[in-house]
């Protein structure tokens, strides 16, 4: 089940206008790829029906930034659109010990000492961008395996709470420094969004959810996704209208894509 977003309140900030034909920033290793759109669309209750598929990982800071921009754009356009948002799994660190690795050790190993110190000081690009969106990145956390939180997102999606669950996971992990791979913490977070924690934790041991997670990861790889967040946005039931792009994009990128789809829906 996809999360149907009626209205989402998110932080606002000054928009910077970019051309969709340029390579956009945001930390993604993928350049912008916009598919050729064909005519056709779906209208219901005078609102344009749009599907938003987001391939993401819970430990990806640019993914939270991208989500906040998406939320702001959806809130801005809520009178004209109804959004069906679905989050798909991706593993930034396929091989990660269950106990996790201190974030600073991970940063030093992957990006070097200078980059790690910039993050601690609050002067890294991701930290500064996060502040614009009301996001506080806490460096005192572990880099963890994310199989469990991905499965919890799948569970939440089947109960219409996936988009809300994703925000809670991002906040708990990045701002609060909590280990969202821990059953105990996941129990609290699931209850926070109003879901049955017993059933949610049982899903972690359910072969159907395990196979669903593994299938999702393989599908992302087969699609050629190598960096996240990766967005696929289309008119409902009109896959040929799909627009694809990646990275922690500004609000204006989403508004331009949604506006383009609105135009196509009227053809």
Secondary structure, DSSP 8 states (H G I E B T S, - for coil): --EEES-------------TTS---SS-SS--B-----S---EETTEEEEEEEEEE-TT-HHHHHHHHHHHHHHHHTTTTEEEEEEEEE--S-SS--TT-EEHHHHHHHHH-HHHHHHHHHT-SHHHHHHHHTT----SSSEE---HHHHHHHHHHHTTT-HHHHHHHHHIIIIIT---TTSHHHHHHHHHHTT--HHHHHHHTT-HHHHHHHHHHHHHHHHTT--SS-EEEEEETTEEEEEEEEESS--HHHHHHHHHHHHHHHT-
